[in-house]
Amino acid sequence: MSMDKETVRKVASLANIEMDEAELERAAAQISGIIDWVEQLGAVNTDNIEPLANVANIELSLRADSITDGNYQDKILANAPEHTQGFFVVPKIVEQQS
Amino acid sequence: MTALTHLSIAAALDALEKKEFSARELTQAHIEAMESRRELNAYIIETPDIALSQADNSDKRRAKGDKAGLLEGIPLAIKDLFCTDNVQTTAASNILKGFIPPYESTVTRKLFDDGAVMLGKANLDQFAMGSSNTTSAFGNVINPWRGDDGRDLVPGGSSGGSAAAVAARIAMGATATDTGGSIRQPAAFCGLAGIKPTYGRCSRWGVIAFASSLDHPGPIARTVEDCALMLRSMSGHDPMDSTSAQRDVPDFAAALTGDLRGLKIGIPKEYRLDGIPAEIDTVWEQGIAWLKDAGAEIVDITLPHTKHALPTYYIIAPAEASSNLARYDGVRYGHRSAEASTLSEMYSKTRAEGFGEEVKRRIMIGTYVLSAGYYDAYYIKAQKVRRLILNDFTAAYEKCDAILTPTAPSAAFPIGENEDDPLKMYLNDVFTVTANLAGVPAMSVPAGLDARGLPLGLQILGRAWDEETVFKVAGVIERSAKFETLPQMLRKAA
């Protein structure tokens, strides 16, 4: 098995997904199966082959550096789970000095 | 007169033009049919009020003598991956339940500008990740087709709701997306036509991202011509999508001449797999014979890296997904966990509660293959093999103008099958995924029925930007196959 539970625990933390012990074990078995399977690519000769990120092959176009969009704070906040006075609200991340 | 819900888009446009019925009557017939077939679970939400108001506006435009749009008055299902202004868009995930986009995706805006009517938002596999429409947070979609044992079958995925709706005559056509086969496999499973166009043909702006270099919007409809009509409306350059191409959009339907003289059709030997039902080979041989009869020359070709396409896809697609889905953090939109007291807990609990199991699995695979120490061995390696797969097609198209293969390795399977092992489910994409990696256009068209009476599809692949040849070849298969069988549920009603 290519991925043990501890590796999966680390990956889950990198991916910001909380998992309990049972989920980690299940994920380790399934993801290992998939990773073992994709490892067959190691046998393909790719010497001197450039990686292909996207087939689009389109030159990115430039536009004038001017404001083309904006001024709809209400739309941007409309789907926020919590907002106040034009800001998104998140749990406090600064400790208060006692 | 044929029931309004059984008309093709082309026939309905003709009848609307001749004032044989109104867009409102056409839409009303579809709304009633939609309400009577809710057991299929094809729609996440129905939007009958929007549909009727769009239909009334369409009738007014026709009454005024305005130039009719390309899809003037045609009722469609919109896959719930396309953001629709002021209408809930979920990607079939709890993490986006209740999300009301304040904007319209480019593809749906183009369709509505051309007069199309939205019946509702079609169900799908969660974040378009799946081949069976069993990963939706809004329940499974049931295929209107049934085998002789009467069990409920999957409609395919990820565009399962789109395909089920069109097959059940509760939409005339549907928008769909295809990242590894998600237009073509459900089209094949439901006896429909569906095309994944060239990468860059249809804008991805406003389409919820799965794997950006592989995601392709496209249409599913009941005929090849209807797909051509829809694709024309959906295509075109969009400055909002940097991968959208500055290319003119041809009148795809004009390519349906039925004449294949002078065309060379390639048959790739690598698509003959062990363990595939003999009926799939039989229908493929039949397709080859039909194309010969229409004047095409058949040539043997080789796509030597085909067997590496699936593992390549299952590195690249999860990698891009893990990056794209990082945006779901519970801050700006969508679900936020009520259980969190710190910011980092809010992220990890929100994502644990919001994402389904398959989505989490793919994010984890993607995070792993992109992590330090594994990036070169997995991700860069897969990108190199991806180039070899593209090179295969480039070499093949020096010998032929289009390629004919089966669409899927089986007909529709029962709900619950292939669920025990994710790898078994992934194999559904074995014939379709190469076209996503290479960005070339590919279409599925119904070609026959298997012994259980279930539809089988054939796939036509073409050169980049040459959808016209794909349509031309698909049109010949369609005309030769004379695929007219209805799903059982509609035969009973008829």
Interface residues (C-beta under 8 A of the other chain):
Chain A: M3 T7 V8 V11 A12 S13 L14 A15 N16 I17 E18 M19 A27 Q30 I31 G33 I34 I35 W37 V38 Q40 L41 G42 V44 T46 I49 E50 P51 L52 A53 N54 V55 A56 I58 L60 S61 R63 Y72 K75 I76 A78 N79 A80 P81 E82 F88 V90 P91 I93
Chain B: G98 F99 I100 P102 Y103 Y199 G200 S213 P239 S242 T243 A245 H305 H308 P311 T312 Y314 I315 S322 A326 D329 G330 V331 R332 Y333 G334 H335 R336 A340 S341 T342 L343 S344 E345 M346 Y347 S348 K349 R351 A352 F355 K360 R361 I363 M364 I365 T367 Y368 V369 S371 A377 Y378 I380 K381 A382 Q383 K384 V385 R386 R387 L388 L390 D421 P422 L423 A438 G439 A464
